[in-house]
Amino acid sequence: MQTTIKVEGMTCGHCEKAVTTALKEVEGVKEVAVDLASGDVEVTYEDPATLPQMKDAIEEQGYDVAA
């Protein structure tokens, strides 16, 4: 499965790494691709990962997930 999550507040390579690392710690997440310019984060995942888990992981790093 694949989804795009809109993340607000990412401005640099550190932001990209923090979000990528947090998402890869969610069981089932396979690939993460961050586009800093647009704020889009493409996530390829499988069960048991869920969108709420991914959003929580991003928010725990201090970034906002757009609705």
mmCIF file as Biopython writes it, N, C-alpha, C and O atoms, coordinates in Angstrom:
data_model
#
loop_
_atom_site.group_PDB
_atom_site.id
_atom_site.type_symbol
_atom_site.label_atom_id
_atom_site.label_alt_id
_atom_site.label_comp_id
_atom_site.label_asym_id
_atom_site.label_entity_id
_atom_site.label_seq_id
_atom_site.pdbx_PDB_ins_code
_atom_site.Cartn_x
_atom_site.Cartn_y
_atom_site.Cartn_z
_atom_site.occupancy
_atom_site.B_iso_or_equiv
_atom_site.auth_seq_id
_atom_site.auth_asym_id
_atom_site.pdbx_PDB_model_num
ATOM 1   N N  . MET A ? 1  ? 0.845  -1.176 0.000  1.0 0.0 1  A 1 
ATOM 2   C CA . MET A ? 1  ? 0.000  0.000  0.000  1.0 0.0 1  A 1 
ATOM 3   C C  . MET A ? 1  ? 0.886  1.234  0.000  1.0 0.0 1  A 1 
ATOM 4   O O  . MET A ? 1  ? 2.040  1.196  0.426  1.0 0.0 1  A 1 
ATOM 5   N N  . GLN A ? 2  ? 0.315  2.331  -0.491 1.0 0.0 2  A 1 
ATOM 6   C CA . GLN A ? 2  ? 1.070  3.581  -0.515 1.0 0.0 2  A 1 
ATOM 7   C C  . GLN A ? 2  ? 0.138  4.728  -0.176 1.0 0.0 2  A 1 
ATOM 8   O O  . GLN A ? 2  ? -1.037 4.723  -0.544 1.0 0.0 2  A 1 
ATOM 9   N N  . THR A ? 3  ? 0.683  5.721  0.537  1.0 0.0 3  A 1 
ATOM 10  C CA . THR A ? 3  ? -0.094 6.890  0.880  1.0 0.0 3  A 1 
ATOM 11  C C  . THR A ? 3  ? 0.809  8.113  0.865  1.0 0.0 3  A 1 
ATOM 12  O O  . THR A ? 3  ? 2.029  7.999  0.985  1.0 0.0 3  A 1 
ATOM 13  N N  . THR A ? 4  ? 0.202  9.278  0.718  1.0 0.0 4  A 1 
ATOM 14  C CA . THR A ? 4  ? 0.933  10.541 0.802  1.0 0.0 4  A 1 
ATOM 15  C C  . THR A ? 4  ? 0.419  11.293 2.017  1.0 0.0 4  A 1 
ATOM 16  O O  . THR A ? 4  ? -0.783 11.513 2.166  1.0 0.0 4  A 1 
ATOM 17  N N  . ILE A ? 5  ? 1.343  11.684 2.884  1.0 0.0 5  A 1 
ATOM 18  C CA . ILE A ? 5  ? 0.992  12.439 4.084  1.0 0.0 5  A 1 
ATOM 19  C C  . ILE A ? 5  ? 1.552  13.842 3.931  1.0 0.0 5  A 1 
ATOM 20  O O  . ILE A ? 5  ? 2.734  14.013 3.634  1.0 0.0 5  A 1 
ATOM 21  N N  . LYS A ? 6  ? 0.710  14.847 4.132  1.0 0.0 6  A 1 
ATOM 22  C CA . LYS A ? 6  ? 1.137  16.247 4.032  1.0 0.0 6  A 1 
ATOM 23  C C  . LYS A ? 6  ? 1.646  16.668 5.412  1.0 0.0 6  A 1 
ATOM 24  O O  . LYS A ? 6  ? 0.892  16.656 6.385  1.0 0.0 6  A 1 
ATOM 25  N N  . VAL A ? 7  ? 2.922  17.039 5.495  1.0 0.0 7  A 1 
ATOM 26  C CA . VAL A ? 7  ? 3.543  17.399 6.757  1.0 0.0 7  A 1 
ATOM 27  C C  . VAL A ? 7  ? 3.955  18.863 6.719  1.0 0.0 7  A 1 
ATOM 28  O O  . VAL A ? 7  ? 4.610  19.308 5.777  1.0 0.0 7  A 1 
ATOM 29  N N  . GLU A ? 8  ? 3.570  19.605 7.748  1.0 0.0 8  A 1 
ATOM 30  C CA . GLU A ? 8  ? 3.902  21.022 7.829  1.0 0.0 8  A 1 
ATOM 31  C C  . GLU A ? 8  ? 5.043  21.229 8.819  1.0 0.0 8  A 1 
ATOM 32  O O  . GLU A ? 8  ? 5.111  20.567 9.855  1.0 0.0 8  A 1 
ATOM 33  N N  . GLY A ? 9  ? 5.941  22.160 8.484  1.0 0.0 9  A 1 
ATOM 34  C CA . GLY A ? 9  ? 7.007  22.524 9.408  1.0 0.0 9  A 1 
ATOM 35  C C  . GLY A ? 9  ? 8.368  21.947 9.066  1.0 0.0 9  A 1 
ATOM 36  O O  . GLY A ? 9  ? 9.345  22.227 9.760  1.0 0.0 9  A 1 
ATOM 37  N N  . MET A ? 10 ? 8.452  21.144 8.005  1.0 0.0 10 A 1 
ATOM 38  C CA . MET A ? 10 ? 9.759  20.599 7.603  1.0 0.0 10 A 1 
ATOM 39  C C  . MET A ? 10 ? 10.473 21.629 6.736  1.0 0.0 10 A 1 
ATOM 40  O O  . MET A ? 10 ? 9.917  22.126 5.756  1.0 0.0 10 A 1 
ATOM 41  N N  . THR A ? 11 ? 11.720 21.945 7.113  1.0 0.0 11 A 1 
ATOM 42  C CA . THR A ? 11 ? 12.439 22.980 6.372  1.0 0.0 11 A 1 
ATOM 43  C C  . THR A ? 11 ? 13.852 22.595 5.953  1.0 0.0 11 A 1 
ATOM 44  O O  . THR A ? 11 ? 14.472 23.303 5.161  1.0 0.0 11 A 1 
ATOM 45  N N  . CYS A ? 12 ? 14.374 21.474 6.477  1.0 0.0 12 A 1 
ATOM 46  C CA . CYS A ? 12 ? 15.784 21.175 6.215  1.0 0.0 12 A 1 
ATOM 47  C C  . CYS A ? 12 ? 16.031 19.665 6.213  1.0 0.0 12 A 1 
ATOM 48  O O  . CYS A ? 12 ? 15.120 18.864 6.420  1.0 0.0 12 A 1 
ATOM 49  N N  . GLY A ? 13 ? 17.283 19.308 5.976  1.0 0.0 13 A 1 
ATOM 50  C CA . GLY A ? 13 ? 17.668 17.907 5.952  1.0 0.0 13 A 1 
ATOM 51  C C  . GLY A ? 13 ? 17.440 17.215 7.281  1.0 0.0 13 A 1 
ATOM 52  O O  . GLY A ? 13 ? 17.099 16.033 7.319  1.0 0.0 13 A 1 
ATOM 53  N N  . HIS A ? 14 ? 17.627 17.947 8.375  1.0 0.0 14 A 1 
ATOM 54  C CA . HIS A ? 14 ? 17.381 17.355 9.703  1.0 0.0 14 A 1 
ATOM 55  C C  . HIS A ? 14 ? 15.904 16.990 9.849  1.0 0.0 14 A 1 
ATOM 56  O O  . HIS A ? 14 ? 15.568 15.931 10.379 1.0 0.0 14 A 1 
ATOM 57  N N  . CYS A ? 15 ? 15.038 17.867 9.379  1.0 0.0 15 A 1 
ATOM 58  C CA . CYS A ? 15 ? 13.596 17.604 9.435  1.0 0.0 15 A 1 
ATOM 59  C C  . CYS A ? 15 ? 13.268 16.343 8.635  1.0 0.0 15 A 1 
ATOM 60  O O  . CYS A ? 15 ? 12.519 15.476 9.086  1.0 0.0 15 A 1 
ATOM 61  N N  . GLU A ? 16 ? 13.843 16.267 7.450  1.0 0.0 16 A 1 
ATOM 62  C CA . GLU A ? 16 ? 13.606 15.112 6.578  1.0 0.0 16 A 1 
ATOM 63  C C  . GLU A ? 16 ? 14.064 13.826 7.260  1.0 0.0 16 A 1 
ATOM 64  O O  . GLU A ? 16 ? 13.356 12.819 7.233  1.0 0.0 16 A 1 
ATOM 65  N N  . LYS A ? 17 ? 15.241 13.861 7.869  1.0 0.0 17 A 1 
ATOM 66  C CA . LYS A ? 17 ? 15.768 12.668 8.536  1.0 0.0 17 A 1 
ATOM 67  C C  . LYS A ? 17 ? 14.913 12.277 9.732  1.0 0.0 17 A 1 
ATOM 68  O O  . LYS A ? 17 ? 14.653 11.093 9.945  1.0 0.0 17 A 1 
ATOM 69  N N  . ALA A ? 18 ? 14.466 13.269 10.523 1.0 0.0 18 A 1 
ATOM 70  C CA . ALA A ? 18 ? 13.657 12.982 11.707 1.0 0.0 18 A 1 
ATOM 71  C C  . ALA A ? 18 ? 12.346 12.298 11.321 1.0 0.0 18 A 1 
ATOM 72  O O  . ALA A ? 18 ? 11.940 11.323 11.954 1.0 0.0 18 A 1 
ATOM 73  N N  . VAL A ? 19 ? 11.691 12.808 10.290 1.0 0.0 19 A 1 
ATOM 74  C CA . VAL A ? 19 ? 10.417 12.233 9.846  1.0 0.0 19 A 1 
ATOM 75  C C  . VAL A ? 19 ? 10.640 10.842 9.253  1.0 0.0 19 A 1 
ATOM 76  O O  . VAL A ? 19 ? 9.883  9.913  9.537  1.0 0.0 19 A 1 
ATOM 77  N N  . THR A ? 20 ? 11.674 10.703 8.436  1.0 0.0 20 A 1 
ATOM 78  C CA . THR A ? 20 ? 11.973 9.410  7.821  1.0 0.0 20 A 1 
ATOM 79  C C  . THR A ? 20 ? 12.266 8.354  8.883  1.0 0.0 20 A 1 
ATOM 80  O O  . THR A ? 20 ? 11.728 7.248  8.833  1.0 0.0 20 A 1 
ATOM 81  N N  . THR A ? 21 ? 13.121 8.702  9.845  1.0 0.0 21 A 1 
ATOM 82  C CA . THR A ? 21 ? 13.484 7.758  10.901 1.0 0.0 21 A 1 
ATOM 83  C C  . THR A ? 21 ? 12.271 7.365  11.730 1.0 0.0 21 A 1 
ATOM 84  O O  . THR A ? 21 ? 12.083 6.188  12.037 1.0 0.0 21 A 1 
ATOM 85  N N  . ALA A ? 22 ? 11.445 8.346  12.096 1.0 0.0 22 A 1 
ATOM 86  C CA . ALA A ? 22 ? 10.255 8.058  12.902 1.0 0.0 22 A 1 
ATOM 87  C C  . ALA A ? 22 ? 9.306  7.118  12.166 1.0 0.0 22 A 1 
ATOM 88  O O  . ALA A ? 22 ? 8.754  6.193  12.762 1.0 0.0 22 A 1 
ATOM 89  N N  . LEU A ? 23 ? 9.118  7.355  10.882 1.0 0.0 23 A 1 
ATOM 90  C CA . LEU A ? 23 ? 8.203  6.510  10.114 1.0 0.0 23 A 1 
ATOM 91  C C  . LEU A ? 23 ? 8.748  5.098  9.940  1.0 0.0 23 A 1 
ATOM 92  O O  . LEU A ? 23 ? 7.990  4.129  9.995  1.0 0.0 23 A 1 
ATOM 93  N N  . LYS A ? 24 ? 10.044 4.976  9.731  1.0 0.0 24 A 1 
ATOM 94  C CA . LYS A ? 24 ? 10.628 3.643  9.534  1.0 0.0 24 A 1 
ATOM 95  C C  . LYS A ? 24 ? 10.584 2.808  10.813 1.0 0.0 24 A 1 
ATOM 96  O O  . LYS A ? 24 ? 10.734 1.587  10.760 1.0 0.0 24 A 1 
ATOM 97  N N  . GLU A ? 25 ? 10.379 3.457  11.962 1.0 0.0 25 A 1 
ATOM 98  C CA . GLU A ? 25 ? 10.250 2.724  13.218 1.0 0.0 25 A 1 
ATOM 99  C C  . GLU A ? 25 ? 8.848  2.131  13.393 1.0 0.0 25 A 1 
ATOM 100 O O  . GLU A ? 25 ? 8.636  1.294  14.270 1.0 0.0 25 A 1 
ATOM 101 N N  . VAL A ? 26 ? 7.892  2.563  12.562 1.0 0.0 26 A 1 
ATOM 102 C CA . VAL A ? 26 ? 6.537  2.002  12.605 1.0 0.0 26 A 1 
ATOM 103 C C  . VAL A ? 26 ? 6.580  0.649  11.900 1.0 0.0 26 A 1 
ATOM 104 O O  . VAL A ? 26 ? 6.968  0.554  10.736 1.0 0.0 26 A 1 
ATOM 105 N N  . GLU A ? 27 ? 6.179  -0.388 12.619 1.0 0.0 27 A 1 
ATOM 106 C CA . GLU A ? 27 ? 6.227  -1.741 12.045 1.0 0.0 27 A 1 
ATOM 107 C C  . GLU A ? 27 ? 5.348  -1.824 10.805 1.0 0.0 27 A 1 
ATOM 108 O O  . GLU A ? 27 ? 4.164  -1.487 10.844 1.0 0.0 27 A 1 
ATOM 109 N N  . GLY A ? 28 ? 5.940  -2.275 9.706  1.0 0.0 28 A 1 
ATOM 110 C CA . GLY A ? 28 ? 5.209  -2.409 8.450  1.0 0.0 28 A 1 
ATOM 111 C C  . GLY A ? 28 ? 5.573  -1.360 7.420  1.0 0.0 28 A 1 
ATOM 112 O O  . GLY A ? 28 ? 5.263  -1.527 6.241  1.0 0.0 28 A 1 
ATOM 113 N N  . VAL A ? 29 ? 6.231  -0.265 7.840  1.0 0.0 29 A 1 
ATOM 114 C CA . VAL A ? 29 ? 6.637  0.766  6.887  1.0 0.0 29 A 1 
ATOM 115 C C  . VAL A ? 29 ? 7.868  0.263  6.137  1.0 0.0 29 A 1 
ATOM 116 O O  . VAL A ? 29 ? 8.854  -0.150 6.747  1.0 0.0 29 A 1 
ATOM 117 N N  . LYS A ? 30 ? 7.797  0.303  4.811  1.0 0.0 30 A 1 
ATOM 118 C CA . LYS A ? 30 ? 8.867  -0.224 3.961  1.0 0.0 30 A 1 
ATOM 119 C C  . LYS A ? 30 ? 9.746  0.879  3.384  1.0 0.0 30 A 1 
ATOM 120 O O  . LYS A ? 30 ? 10.972 0.778  3.426  1.0 0.0 30 A 1 
ATOM 121 N N  . GLU A ? 31 ? 9.133  1.930  2.848  1.0 0.0 31 A 1 
ATOM 122 C CA . GLU A ? 31 ? 9.888  3.007  2.207  1.0 0.0 31 A 1 
ATOM 123 C C  . GLU A ? 31 ? 9.272  4.357  2.558  1.0 0.0 31 A 1 
ATOM 124 O O  . GLU A ? 31 ? 8.060  4.487  2.729  1.0 0.0 31 A 1 
ATOM 125 N N  . VAL A ? 32 ? 10.152 5.362  2.661  1.0 0.0 32 A 1 
ATOM 126 C CA . VAL A ? 32 ? 9.705  6.731  2.949  1.0 0.0 32 A 1 
ATOM 127 C C  . VAL A ? 32 ? 10.444 7.657  2.002  1.0 0.0 32 A 1 
ATOM 128 O O  . VAL A ? 32 ? 11.665 7.567  1.873  1.0 0.0 32 A 1 
ATOM 129 N N  . ALA A ? 33 ? 9.714  8.551  1.333  1.0 0.0 33 A 1 
ATOM 130 C CA . ALA A ? 33 ? 10.319 9.546  0.450  1.0 0.0 33 A 1 
ATOM 131 C C  . ALA A ? 33 ? 9.747  10.910 0.825  1.0 0.0 33 A 1 
ATOM 132 O O  . ALA A ? 33 ? 8.541  11.139 0.722  1.0 0.0 33 A 1 
ATOM 133 N N  . VAL A ? 34 ? 10.624 11.812 1.262  1.0 0.0 34 A 1 
ATOM 134 C CA . VAL A ? 34 ? 10.199 13.140 1.712  1.0 0.0 34 A 1 
ATOM 135 C C  . VAL A ? 34 ? 10.515 14.173 0.636  1.0 0.0 34 A 1 
ATOM 136 O O  . VAL A ? 34 ? 11.622 14.203 0.098  1.0 0.0 34 A 1 
ATOM 137 N N  . ASP A ? 35 ? 9.527  15.022 0.325  1.0 0.0 35 A 1 
ATOM 138 C CA . ASP A ? 35 ? 9.727  16.158 -0.578 1.0 0.0 35 A 1 
ATOM 139 C C  . ASP A ? 35 ? 9.601  17.421 0.270  1.0 0.0 35 A 1 
ATOM 140 O O  . ASP A ? 35 ? 8.493  17.853 0.590  1.0 0.0 35 A 1 
ATOM 141 N N  . LEU A ? 36 ? 10.747 18.013 0.633  1.0 0.0 36 A 1 
ATOM 142 C CA . LEU A ? 36 ? 10.721 19.189 1.512  1.0 0.0 36 A 1 
ATOM 143 C C  . LEU A ? 36 ? 9.970  20.355 0.890  1.0 0.0 36 A 1 
ATOM 144 O O  . LEU A ? 36 ? 9.258  21.075 1.591  1.0 0.0 36 A 1 
ATOM 145 N N  . ALA A ? 37 ? 10.115 20.552 -0.409 1.0 0.0 37 A 1 
ATOM 146 C CA . ALA A ? 37 ? 9.494  21.709 -1.072 1.0 0.0 37 A 1 
ATOM 147 C C  . ALA A ? 37 ? 7.969  21.690 -0.947 1.0 0.0 37 A 1 
ATOM 148 O O  . ALA A ? 37 ? 7.349  22.721 -0.689 1.0 0.0 37 A 1 
ATOM 149 N N  . SER A ? 38 ? 7.380  20.526 -1.131 1.0 0.0 38 A 1 
ATOM 150 C CA . SER A ? 38 ? 5.918  20.433 -1.092 1.0 0.0 38 A 1 
ATOM 151 C C  . SER A ? 38 ? 5.386  20.020 0.280  1.0 0.0 38 A 1 
ATOM 152 O O  . SER A ? 38 ? 4.218  20.247 0.598  1.0 0.0 38 A 1 
ATOM 153 N N  . GLY A ? 39 ? 6.262  19.408 1.095  1.0 0.0 39 A 1 
ATOM 154 C CA . GLY A ? 39 ? 5.821  18.894 2.391  1.0 0.0 39 A 1 
ATOM 155 C C  . GLY A ? 39 ? 5.175  17.523 2.289  1.0 0.0 39 A 1 
ATOM 156 O O  . GLY A ? 39 ? 4.630  17.011 3.267  1.0 0.0 39 A 1 
ATOM 157 N N  . ASP A ? 40 ? 5.236  16.927 1.093  1.0 0.0 40 A 1 
ATOM 158 C CA . ASP A ? 40 ? 4.632  15.608 0.894  1.0 0.0 40 A 1 
ATOM 159 C C  . ASP A ? 40 ? 5.586  14.501 1.341  1.0 0.0 40 A 1 
ATOM 160 O O  . ASP A ? 40 ? 6.781  14.537 1.045  1.0 0.0 40 A 1 
ATOM 161 N N  . VAL A ? 41 ? 5.046  13.529 2.049  1.0 0.0 41 A 1 
ATOM 162 C CA . VAL A ? 41 ? 5.812  12.361 2.458  1.0 0.0 41 A 1 
ATOM 163 C C  . VAL A ? 41 ? 5.111  11.140 1.881  1.0 0.0 41 A 1 
ATOM 164 O O  . VAL A ? 41 ? 3.992  10.811 2.276  1.0 0.0 41 A 1 
ATOM 165 N N  . GLU A ? 42 ? 5.775  10.471 0.945  1.0 0.0 42 A 1 
ATOM 166 C CA . GLU A ? 42 ? 5.243  9.258  0.324  1.0 0.0 42 A 1 
ATOM 167 C C  . GLU A ? 42 ? 5.680  8.072  1.174  1.0 0.0 42 A 1 
ATOM 168 O O  . GLU A ? 42 ? 6.870  7.898  1.436  1.0 0.0 42 A 1 
ATOM 169 N N  . VAL A ? 43 ? 4.728  7.264  1.601  1.0 0.0 43 A 1 
ATOM 170 C CA . VAL A ? 43 ? 5.039  6.117  2.450  1.0 0.0 43 A 1 
ATOM 171 C C  . VAL A ? 43 ? 4.506  4.847  1.795  1.0 0.0 43 A 1 
ATOM 172 O O  . VAL A ? 43 ? 3.332  4.756  1.438  1.0 0.0 43 A 1 
ATOM 173 N N  . THR A ? 44 ? 5.396  3.875  1.646  1.0 0.0 44 A 1 
ATOM 174 C CA . THR A ? 44 ? 5.009  2.549  1.181  1.0 0.0 44 A 1 
ATOM 175 C C  . THR A ? 44 ? 5.001  1.645  2.405  1.0 0.0 44 A 1 
ATOM 176 O O  . THR A ? 44 ? 5.994  1.566  3.130  1.0 0.0 44 A 1 
ATOM 177 N N  . TYR A ? 45 ? 3.880  0.962  2.637  1.0 0.0 45 A 1 
ATOM 178 C CA . TYR A ? 45 ? 3.741  0.187  3.866  1.0 0.0 45 A 1 
ATOM 179 C C  . TYR A ? 45 ? 2.857  -1.032 3.652  1.0 0.0 45 A 1 
ATOM 180 O O  . TYR A ? 45 ? 2.208  -1.186 2.617  1.0 0.0 45 A 1 
ATOM 181 N N  . GLU A ? 46 ? 2.852  -1.894 4.666  1.0 0.0 46 A 1 
ATOM 182 C CA . GLU A ? 46 ? 1.983  -3.064 4.685  1.0 0.0 46 A 1 
ATOM 183 C C  . GLU A ? 46 ? 1.508  -3.268 6.118  1.0 0.0 46 A 1 
ATOM 184 O O  . GLU A ? 46 ? 1.965  -2.585 7.034  1.0 0.0 46 A 1 
ATOM 185 N N  . ASP A ? 47 ? 0.599  -4.200 6.303  1.0 0.0 47 A 1 
ATOM 186 C CA . ASP A ? 47 ? 0.143  -4.494 7.662  1.0 0.0 47 A 1 
ATOM 187 C C  . ASP A ? 47 ? 1.336  -4.891 8.505  1.0 0.0 47 A 1 
ATOM 188 O O  . ASP A ? 47 ? 2.221  -5.587 8.005  1.0 0.0 47 A 1 
ATOM 189 N N  . PRO A ? 48 ? 1.399  -4.487 9.740  1.0 0.0 48 A 1 
ATOM 190 C CA . PRO A ? 48 ? 0.331  -3.924 10.556 1.0 0.0 48 A 1 
ATOM 191 C C  . PRO A ? 48 ? 0.319  -2.387 10.623 1.0 0.0 48 A 1 
ATOM 192 O O  . PRO A ? 48 ? -0.425 -1.829 11.431 1.0 0.0 48 A 1 
ATOM 193 N N  . ALA A ? 49 ? 1.117  -1.684 9.802  1.0 0.0 49 A 1 
ATOM 194 C CA . ALA A ? 49 ? 1.166  -0.214 9.859  1.0 0.0 49 A 1 
ATOM 195 C C  . ALA A ? 49 ? -0.191 0.388  9.492  1.0 0.0 49 A 1 
ATOM 196 O O  . ALA A ? 49 ? -0.877 -0.096 8.591  1.0 0.0 49 A 1 
ATOM 197 N N  . THR A ? 50 ? -0.563 1.449  10.204 1.0 0.0 50 A 1 
ATOM 198 C CA . THR A ? 50 ? -1.808 2.163  9.912  1.0 0.0 50 A 1 
ATOM 199 C C  . THR A ? 50 ? -1.511 3.645  9.774  1.0 0.0 50 A 1 
ATOM 200 O O  . THR A ? 50 ? -0.506 4.136  10.288 1.0 0.0 50 A 1 
ATOM 201 N N  . LEU A ? 51 ? -2.381 4.350  9.082  1.0 0.0 51 A 1 
ATOM 202 C CA . LEU A ? 51 ? -2.209 5.789  8.899  1.0 0.0 51 A 1 
ATOM 203 C C  . LEU A ? 51 ? -2.177 6.528  10.242 1.0 0.0 51 A 1 
ATOM 204 O O  . LEU A ? 51 ? -1.329 7.403  10.417 1.0 0.0 51 A 1 
ATOM 205 N N  . PRO A ? 52 ? -3.060 6.216  11.194 1.0 0.0 52 A 1 
ATOM 206 C CA . PRO A ? 52 ? -2.975 6.898  12.498 1.0 0.0 52 A 1 
ATOM 207 C C  . PRO A ? 52 ? -1.622 6.688  13.194 1.0 0.0 52 A 1 
ATOM 208 O O  . PRO A ? 52 ? -1.105 7.609  13.826 1.0 0.0 52 A 1 
ATOM 209 N N  . GLN A ? 53 ? -1.051 5.491  13.082 1.0 0.0 53 A 1 
ATOM 210 C CA . GLN A ? 53 ? 0.265  5.239  13.679 1.0 0.0 53 A 1 
ATOM 211 C C  . GLN A ? 53 ? 1.328  6.109  13.022 1.0 0.0 53 A 1 
ATOM 212 O O  . GLN A ? 53 ? 2.197  6.653  13.702 1.0 0.0 53 A 1 
ATOM 213 N N  . MET A ? 54 ? 1.260  6.242  11.712 1.0 0.0 54 A 1 
ATOM 214 C CA . MET A ? 54 ? 2.242  7.049  10.986 1.0 0.0 54 A 1 
ATOM 215 C C  . MET A ? 54 ? 2.105  8.522  11.347 1.0 0.0 54 A 1 
ATOM 216 O O  . MET A ? 54 ? 3.103  9.212  11.549 1.0 0.0 54 A 1 
ATOM 217 N N  . LYS A ? 55 ? 0.870  9.000  11.428 1.0 0.0 55 A 1 
ATOM 218 C CA . LYS A ? 55 ? 0.638  10.395 11.813 1.0 0.0 55 A 1 
ATOM 219 C C  . LYS A ? 55 ? 1.152  10.654 13.225 1.0 0.0 55 A 1 
ATOM 220 O O  . LYS A ? 55 ? 1.768  11.690 13.477 1.0 0.0 55 A 1 
ATOM 221 N N  . ASP A ? 56 ? 0.907  9.732  14.140 1.0 0.0 56 A 1 
ATOM 222 C CA . ASP A ? 56 ? 1.401  9.879  15.517 1.0 0.0 56 A 1 
ATOM 223 C C  . ASP A ? 56 ? 2.919  9.948  15.539 1.0 0.0 56 A 1 
ATOM 224 O O  . ASP A ? 56 ? 3.488  10.765 16.264 1.0 0.0 56 A 1 
ATOM 225 N N  . ALA A ? 57 ? 3.585  9.106  14.757 1.0 0.0 57 A 1 
ATOM 226 C CA . ALA A ? 57 ? 5.050  9.085  14.722 1.0 0.0 57 A 1 
ATOM 227 C C  . ALA A ? 57 ? 5.598  10.425 14.244 1.0 0.0 57 A 1 
ATOM 228 O O  . ALA A ? 57 ? 6.595  10.916 14.775 1.0 0.0 57 A 1 
ATOM 229 N N  . ILE A ? 58 ? 4.948  11.018 13.242 1.0 0.0 58 A 1 
ATOM 230 C CA . ILE A ? 58 ? 5.376  12.319 12.722 1.0 0.0 58 A 1 
ATOM 231 C C  . ILE A ? 58 ? 5.143  13.408 13.760 1.0 0.0 58 A 1 
ATOM 232 O O  . ILE A ? 58 ? 6.021  14.237 13.999 1.0 0.0 58 A 1 
ATOM 233 N N  . GLU A ? 59 ? 3.964  13.410 14.378 1.0 0.0 59 A 1 
ATOM 234 C CA . GLU A ? 59 ? 3.623  14.441 15.357 1.0 0.0 59 A 1 
ATOM 235 C C  . GLU A ? 59 ? 4.514  14.355 16.587 1.0 0.0 59 A 1 
ATOM 236 O O  . GLU A ? 59 ? 4.794  15.378 17.213 1.0 0.0 59 A 1 
ATOM 237 N N  . GLU A ? 60 ? 4.965  13.160 16.946 1.0 0.0 60 A 1 
ATOM 238 C CA . GLU A ? 60 ? 5.870  12.995 18.095 1.0 0.0 60 A 1 
ATOM 239 C C  . GLU A ? 60 ? 7.218  13.665 17.829 1.0 0.0 60 A 1 
ATOM 240 O O  . GLU A ? 60 ? 7.947  13.988 18.767 1.0 0.0 60 A 1 
ATOM 241 N N  . GLN A ? 61 ? 7.549  13.874 16.559 1.0 0.0 61 A 1 
ATOM 242 C CA . GLN A ? 61 ? 8.794  14.557 16.204 1.0 0.0 61 A 1 
ATOM 243 C C  . GLN A ? 61 ? 8.618  16.083 16.185 1.0 0.0 61 A 1 
ATOM 244 O O  . GLN A ? 61 ? 9.579  16.819 15.959 1.0 0.0 61 A 1 
ATOM 245 N N  . GLY A ? 62 ? 7.391  16.549 16.421 1.0 0.0 62 A 1 
ATOM 246 C CA . GLY A ? 62 ? 7.142  17.992 16.508 1.0 0.0 62 A 1 
ATOM 247 C C  . GLY A ? 62 ? 6.620  18.616 15.231 1.0 0.0 62 A 1 
ATOM 248 O O  . GLY A ? 62 ? 6.606  19.840 15.102 1.0 0.0 62 A 1 
ATOM 249 N N  . TYR A ? 63 ? 6.191  17.802 14.289 1.0 0.0 63 A 1 
ATOM 250 C CA . TYR A ? 63 ? 5.666  18.329 13.024 1.0 0.0 63 A 1 
ATOM 251 C C  . TYR A ? 63 ? 4.158  18.138 12.973 1.0 0.0 63 A 1 
ATOM 252 O O  . TYR A ? 63 ? 3.613  17.242 13.616 1.0 0.0 63 A 1 
ATOM 253 N N  . ASP A ? 64 ? 3.494  18.984 12.206 1.0 0.0 64 A 1 
ATOM 254 C CA . ASP A ? 64 ? 2.044  18.910 12.079 1.0 0.0 64 A 1 
ATOM 255 C C  . ASP A ? 64 ? 1.663  18.155 10.816 1.0 0.0 64 A 1 
ATOM 256 O O  . ASP A ? 64 ? 2.246  18.364 9.752  1.0 0.0 64 A 1 
ATOM 257 N N  . VAL A ? 65 ? 0.686  17.282 10.948 1.0 0.0 65 A 1 
ATOM 258 C CA . VAL A ? 65 ? 0.142  16.553 9.808  1.0 0.0 65 A 1 
ATOM 259 C C  . VAL A ? 65 ? -1.128 17.278 9.372  1.0 0.0 65 A 1 
ATOM 260 O O  . VAL A ? 65 ? -2.062 17.448 10.156 1.0 0.0 65 A 1 
ATOM 261 N N  . ALA A ? 66 ? -1.149 17.704 8.105  1.0 0.0 66 A 1 
ATOM 262 C CA . ALA A ? 66 ? -2.325 18.410 7.591  1.0 0.0 66 A 1 
ATOM 263 C C  . ALA A ? 66 ? -3.477 17.420 7.442  1.0 0.0 66 A 1 
ATOM 264 O O  . ALA A ? 66 ? -3.267 16.244 7.146  1.0 0.0 66 A 1 
ATOM 265 N N  . ALA A ? 67 ? -4.686 17.910 7.651  1.0 0.0 67 A 1 
ATOM 266 C CA . ALA A ? 67 ? -5.873 17.054 7.565  1.0 0.0 67 A 1 
ATOM 267 C C  . ALA A ? 67 ? -6.130 16.620 6.141  1.0 0.0 67 A 1 
ATOM 268 O O  . ALA A ? 67 ? -7.089 15.894 5.881  1.0 0.0 67 A 1 
#
